[in-house]
Amino acid sequence: MTTSFKTLFTVLLSVLVINTIVTNVTLRSELGLEPQFIILSLWKILLIGMVIVAIKKCKLDTVFVYKKNFWPVLLGSSIIILLSFYNVNRALLFDGQEVSLSLQLWYLFSALSTGGFEEVLFRVFVFNSLYTLFSKQEINIRYLHSIIWTSLLFGGVHMVNLLKSDYDLFSVISQIIIAFGIGVLFQSLLIKYKNIFVVITLHGLINYFGMYRFYLYTNTDEIVHNTVNDYLSSLVLTIVFAASISVIGFLLIRKNISKETSK
C-alpha cells in the first residue's frame, strides 16, 4: 500500500476546504433553491469522482470489498429511495405546500449525492488509509482505532456549520456527537455487509428527511427559545443516543473481527 499520513491529510484537507468554500458560496448566492441544488448535486458528483481517483491512486480499493451483492442492493436502495420520495411528496401535498417535482427531485439528488460523497470520502478513503497505517497493530485494536478515528474526523468536520447563520453552538455540538455515533454505525455496516450503497442510501435519506421541511416548506414555524437546562437535557440525550448506536455498530462486526483474528 502506498498510502501515508501525509497523503491522507493532504487529500482530506484539500477536499474538505474546497467543498466548504463551494457549498457556502452556492448557498449564500442569490440563486433560487433549485439552481443551488443542481450546482451542489453536480459538485458532489465531481467530488465523488475525485475521491475515487485518490482511492485508486493510493491503492486503497483492495483493502476491503465494498461491492458485494451489487445489483440486489442497488435495486433495493432504489426502491427505498423512491418510496421515501413518494412519502415526502404526500406530506408536502397534505400540508398544502406547492413545490414543483423538479425542485423535489433535485433536493433528493442533492441529499443523496452529499451522502455519497461523505461515505466514499470517510468510510472508504479515510478508513482504508487509517487501516493501512495501523497495519502493525493487533487486528482488533486496528479495527477499533480505524473506526474511532474515522468517526471522530467525520464528526469534527461538522464544525464548519458554525459558519452558517442558521446553526448555533449547541446544535453544532449535538450534530458533532451524533455524527460520531452514526460514523461508527455506518462504518460497521459497511464492514459487515460490504456494500457502499447500503450506507450511502441511509446517509442520503437521513439528509433528505432531516432537512426537507427547512428547504421545501414556505411557511416558518415560530421561534422556540430554549433555556440552558433544555440544551443540557438535549445534550445528555444526544450523548446517550450516540453511545448506543456506537455500541450497536461494534456488536455488528464482532464476528467479523473474530474471524480476522483467528486467521
C-alpha positions in Angstrom: 0.0 0.0 0.0 1.3 3.5 -0.9 -0.9 5.5 1.4 0.7 7.6 4.2 -0.4 10.0 6.8 0.8 12.9 4.6 -1.3 11.7 1.7 -4.3 11.2 3.9 -4.0 14.6 5.5 -3.4 16.4 2.2 -6.3 14.8 0.3 -8.7 15.1 3.2 -7.9 18.7 4.0 -7.9 19.8 0.3 -11.2 18.2 -0.5 -12.9 19.5 2.7 -11.7 23.1 2.3 -12.7 23.3 -1.3 -16.1 21.7 -0.6 -16.8 24.1 2.3 -16.0 27.1 0.1 -18.1 25.9 -2.9 -21.0 24.9 -0.7 -21.1 28.2 1.3 -20.8 30.3 -1.8 -23.6 28.4 -3.5 -26.0 28.5 -0.5 -25.3 32.3 0.0 -25.8 33.2 -3.6 -28.9 34.9 -5.0 -29.8 31.8 -7.0 -33.1 30.1 -6.3 -33.3 26.8 -4.4 -33.4 24.6 -7.5 -30.3 26.1 -9.2 -28.5 25.7 -5.8 -29.4 22.1 -5.5 -28.4 21.4 -9.1 -25.0 23.0 -8.6 -24.4 21.3 -5.3 -25.5 17.9 -6.7 -23.2 18.1 -9.7 -20.4 19.4 -7.5 -20.7 16.4 -5.1 -20.7 14.0 -8.0 -17.5 15.6 -9.2 -16.0 15.2 -5.7 -17.0 11.6 -5.6 -15.1 11.1 -8.8 -12.1 12.9 -7.4 -12.1 10.8 -4.2 -12.4 7.5 -6.2 -9.4 8.6 -8.2 -7.5 9.2 -4.9 -8.6 5.8 -3.6 -7.2 4.1 -6.8 -4.0 6.2 -6.8 -3.3 5.2 -3.2 -4.2 1.6 -4.0 -6.9 1.6 -1.2 -9.6 -0.2 -3.3 -8.2 -3.6 -2.4 -8.3 -3.2 1.4 -12.0 -4.2 1.7 -14.7 -5.4 -0.7 -17.4 -2.8 -1.0 -19.4 -4.1 -3.9 -20.8 -7.4 -2.6 -24.3 -8.2 -4.0 -24.0 -5.0 -6.1 -27.2 -5.3 -8.2 -29.6 -6.6 -5.5 -28.5 -3.9 -3.1 -28.7 -1.2 -5.8 -32.2 -2.3 -6.7 -33.3 -2.4 -3.0 -31.8 1.0 -2.4 -33.6 2.5 -5.4 -36.9 1.1 -4.2 -36.4 2.6 -0.7 -35.4 6.0 -2.2 -38.5 6.1 -4.5 -40.8 5.2 -1.5 -39.1 8.0 0.5 -39.7 10.5 -2.3 -43.3 9.4 -2.5 -43.9 9.9 1.2 -42.3 13.3 1.3 -44.3 14.4 -1.8 -47.5 13.2 0.0 -46.5 15.2 3.1 -46.0 18.3 1.1 -49.4 17.9 -0.6 -51.1 17.2 2.7 -49.6 20.3 4.3 -50.6 22.5 1.3 -47.1 23.1 0.1 -46.8 23.9 -3.6 -43.4 22.6 -4.5 -42.5 21.6 -8.1 -41.5 18.0 -8.8 -38.2 19.2 -10.3 -37.3 21.0 -7.1 -38.2 18.0 -5.0 -36.1 15.7 -7.2 -33.1 18.0 -7.2 -33.3 18.3 -3.4 -33.4 14.5 -3.2 -30.5 14.2 -5.5 -28.5 16.8 -3.5 -29.2 14.9 -0.3 -28.1 11.6 -1.8 -25.0 13.0 -3.6 -23.9 14.6 -0.3 -24.3 11.3 1.5 -22.4 9.5 -1.3 -19.5 12.0 -1.2 -19.1 11.8 2.6 -19.4 8.0 2.6 -16.8 7.5 -0.2 -14.5 10.0 1.5 -14.7 8.9 5.1 -16.0 5.3 5.1 -13.7 4.2 2.2 -10.8 6.6 1.7 -10.2 7.7 5.3 -11.0 4.4 6.9 -8.9 2.4 4.5 -6.0 4.8 4.8 -6.0 4.5 8.6 -6.5 0.7 8.5 -3.4 0.6 6.3 -1.4 2.9 8.5 -2.3 0.8 11.6 -1.1 -2.4 10.0 1.3 -3.2 12.8 -1.4 -3.3 15.4 -3.3 -6.3 16.6 -6.3 -6.9 14.4 -9.0 -6.0 17.0 -7.1 -2.8 18.0 -6.5 -2.0 14.3 -10.3 -2.1 13.7 -11.1 -0.2 16.8 -8.6 2.6 16.2 -9.5 2.9 12.5 -13.3 3.1 13.2 -12.9 5.6 16.1 -10.5 7.9 14.3 -12.6 7.9 11.1 -15.7 8.7 13.1 -14.0 11.4 15.1 -12.9 13.1 11.8 -16.4 12.7 10.3 -17.9 14.3 13.4 -15.3 17.0 13.6 -15.8 18.3 10.0 -19.4 19.3 11.1 -17.8 22.2 12.9 -17.9 24.0 9.6 -21.7 24.5 10.3 -20.7 27.2 12.7 -20.1 29.3 9.6 -23.8 29.1 8.8 -26.2 31.6 10.4 -29.0 29.1 10.9 -26.8 27.0 13.3 -25.9 27.8 16.9 -23.1 26.4 19.0 -25.3 23.9 20.9 -26.8 22.5 17.8 -23.4 22.1 16.2 -22.0 20.3 19.3 -25.0 18.0 19.2 -24.5 17.4 15.5 -20.8 16.5 16.0 -21.7 14.0 18.7 -24.5 12.4 16.6 -22.2 12.3 13.6 -19.6 10.4 15.5 -22.1 7.7 16.6 -23.5 7.5 13.1 -20.0 7.2 11.7 -19.3 4.2 13.9 -22.6 2.6 13.0 -22.2 3.2 9.2 -18.6 2.0 9.2 -19.6 -1.2 11.0 -22.5 -1.7 8.5 -20.0 -1.3 5.6 -17.6 -3.7 7.1 -20.3 -6.3 7.8 -22.4 -6.1 4.6 -19.5 -5.0 2.2 -21.7 -2.7 0.1 -21.2 1.0 -0.2 -24.8 1.6 -1.4 -26.2 0.5 2.0 -24.6 3.3 3.9 -25.0 5.9 1.0 -28.7 5.2 1.0 -29.0 5.5 4.8 -26.9 8.6 4.9 -28.7 10.3 2.0 -32.1 9.6 3.4 -31.1 11.0 6.8 -30.1 14.2 5.0 -33.3 14.1 3.0 -35.8 13.6 5.8 -33.8 15.7 8.2 -34.0 18.9 6.2 -36.9 18.7 3.7 -39.2 20.9 5.8 -36.5 23.5 6.2 -35.8 23.7 2.4 -39.2 22.9 0.8 -41.7 24.5 3.2 -42.6 28.1 2.6 -44.2 28.7 6.0 -41.9 29.0 9.0 -42.6 27.8 12.5 -42.5 30.1 15.5 -39.1 30.5 17.0 -38.6 28.5 20.2 -36.4 30.0 22.9 -34.6 27.2 24.7 -33.2 27.5 28.2 -29.8 26.3 29.3 -31.5 23.3 31.0 -33.2 22.5 27.7 -29.8 22.5 26.0 -28.2 20.3 28.7 -31.0 17.8 28.6 -30.8 17.6 24.9 -27.0 17.2 25.1 -27.3 14.3 27.5 -29.9 12.5 25.3 -27.6 13.1 22.3 -24.6 11.5 24.1 -26.7 8.5 25.1 -28.0 8.1 21.6 -24.6 8.4 20.0 -23.1 5.9 22.6 -26.0 3.5 22.0 -25.6 3.3 18.2 -21.8 3.1 18.5 -22.2 0.0 20.7 -24.7 -1.5 18.2 -22.1 -0.8 15.5 -19.3 -2.6 17.3 -21.6 -5.5 18.2 -22.4 -5.9 14.5 -18.8 -6.5 13.5 -17.8 -8.6 16.5 -17.9 -11.8 14.5 -16.0 -10.2 11.6 -13.2 -9.1 13.9 -13.1 -12.6 15.5 -12.8 -14.2 12.0 -9.9 -11.9 11.1 -8.2 -12.5 14.4 -8.4 -16.3 14.0 -6.7 -16.3 10.6 
